[in-house]
């Protein structure tokens, strides 16, 4: 199954980015930005996406059937959506801190 090579990369990277989101939450609490902005909500959505991406990529690796490619495709799309959400979070943090 050639496609499982991508799943291992998605699993590793999404797990790391999931941990990064916890650091962002801590950063928001220290700067007291979590109550006045939607940044923490965007971060929470990104965390859910990365966790779902971790789960589906793991299922892709473990699956021995044709569902493996289906799980990998879902993990890939959800991972990209999580990256977009994390990008928006970063932009909002930069504008909030700089302005």
C-alpha positions as CSV (number, residue, x, y, z in Angstrom):
1,X,0.0,0.0,0.0
2,X,1.9,2.9,-1.3
3,X,-0.5,5.6,0.1
4,X,0.3,4.7,3.7
5,X,3.6,6.5,3.4
6,X,1.7,9.8,3.4
7,X,-0.4,8.7,6.3
8,X,2.6,8.3,8.6
9,X,3.7,11.9,7.8
10,X,0.2,13.2,8.4
11,X,0.0,11.4,11.7
12,X,3.4,12.7,12.9
13,X,2.8,16.3,11.8
14,X,-0.7,16.6,13.0
15,X,0.2,15.3,16.4
16,X,3.0,17.9,16.6
17,X,0.7,20.7,15.5
18,X,-1.9,19.5,18.0
19,X,0.7,20.0,20.8
20,X,1.6,23.4,19.3
21,X,-2.1,24.4,19.7
22,X,-1.8,23.8,23.5
23,X,1.2,26.2,23.6
24,X,-0.9,28.7,21.8
25,X,-3.6,28.4,24.4
26,X,-1.0,29.0,27.1
27,X,0.2,32.0,25.2
28,X,-3.3,33.4,25.0
29,X,-3.8,33.0,28.7
30,X,-0.5,34.8,29.5
31,X,-1.4,37.7,27.3
32,X,-5.0,37.7,28.5
33,X,-6.3,37.6,24.9
34,X,-8.7,34.7,25.3
35,X,-11.6,36.7,26.7
36,X,-11.5,39.6,24.3
37,X,-11.0,37.8,21.0
38,X,-12.1,34.7,19.0
39,X,-8.5,33.4,18.8
40,X,-9.0,30.7,21.4
41,X,-12.1,29.4,19.5
42,X,-10.1,29.2,16.2
43,X,-7.4,27.4,18.1
44,X,-9.9,24.9,19.5
45,X,-11.3,24.2,16.1
46,X,-7.7,23.7,14.7
47,X,-7.1,21.3,17.6
48,X,-10.2,19.3,16.8
49,X,-9.1,19.1,13.1
50,X,-5.6,17.9,14.0
51,X,-7.0,15.3,16.4
52,X,-9.4,14.0,13.8
53,X,-6.6,14.0,11.2
54,X,-4.4,12.0,13.6
55,X,-7.2,9.5,14.1
56,X,-8.0,9.0,10.5
57,X,-4.4,8.7,9.4
58,X,-3.9,6.1,12.1
59,X,-6.9,4.2,10.8
60,X,-5.4,4.4,7.3
61,X,-2.1,2.9,8.5
62,X,-3.9,0.1,10.4
63,X,-6.5,-0.7,7.7
64,X,-5.7,-3.6,5.4
65,X,-8.6,-2.9,3.1
66,X,-9.5,-0.4,0.4
67,X,-10.7,1.9,3.2
68,X,-7.1,2.8,3.8
69,X,-7.0,5.2,0.9
70,X,-10.4,6.6,2.0
71,X,-9.1,7.3,5.5
72,X,-5.9,8.8,4.1
73,X,-7.8,11.1,1.9
74,X,-10.0,12.3,4.8
75,X,-6.9,12.8,7.0
76,X,-5.2,14.8,4.2
77,X,-8.2,17.2,3.7
78,X,-8.8,17.7,7.4
79,X,-5.1,18.3,8.0
80,X,-5.1,21.0,5.3
81,X,-8.2,22.6,6.9
82,X,-6.5,22.5,10.3
83,X,-3.4,24.2,8.8
84,X,-5.6,26.9,7.3
85,X,-7.3,27.4,10.7
86,X,-3.9,27.6,12.4
87,X,-2.8,30.1,9.8
88,X,-5.8,32.3,10.5
89,X,-5.1,32.0,14.3
90,X,-1.6,33.2,13.7
91,X,-2.7,36.1,11.6
92,X,-5.2,37.2,14.3
93,X,-2.6,36.9,17.0
94,X,-0.1,39.0,15.1
95,X,-2.7,41.7,14.4
96,X,-3.9,41.7,18.0
97,X,-0.4,41.9,19.5
98,X,1.0,44.4,16.9
99,X,-1.9,46.8,16.8
